Amino acid sequence: MPYEGTRAEQYASVLSQLKGLIHDETNNIANLANASSLLSHFLQDVNWTGFYLFDGKELVLGPFQGLPACIRIPLGRGVCGTAAAERRTIVVEDVHKFPGHIACDAASNSEIVIPLIQGGELIGVMDIDSPLKGRFDSEDQAFLEQFAEILTAQLQIG
């Protein structure tokens, strides 16, 4: 589907598509896989879109689009582990300057990680990498946080 209009209109279209994709589906893997594919095809200048799920002690690789990735990430380590531990979105303009950055894809230069929280509990993170430095701005962050909120509300936890 071609995306037209302003960024805000394009983002609204993607959020609508996400709602349609996950509306009646209860399988977490299917929903996360479609969500990562949707982001991968919509977002420009990204080289990895996907999820890490919290297993109670660390983040474990979930559905994604991109090169093979690190399988397990301890809380507090790298951008994903830090976002999970602090339960806040982290935008990194230059990953090479982020203390403890985990380089799964050498081509990645910037990153945004949004924690997935349901009922006050961490269930994972949504991770998006770009080969461009400074790729993600506040408008991207607001959109991706909405995307994560819609997706998280549909996930079956427990």
SULGISUL-V219133 format. One record per helix or strand of 2 or more residues. SS is the DSSP state (~ for helix, > for strand). FROM is the first residue (numbers start at 1). TO is the last residue. If there is no record, write none. Layout:
BEGIN
ss | from | to
SS | FROM | TO
SS | FROM | TO
END
This chain:
BEGIN
ss | from | to
~ | 7 | 22
~ | 28 | 42
> | 48 | 54
> | 58 | 66
> | 72 | 74
~ | 78 | 86
> | 90 | 92
~ | 95 | 97
> | 110 | 118
> | 121 | 130
~ | 138 | 154
END
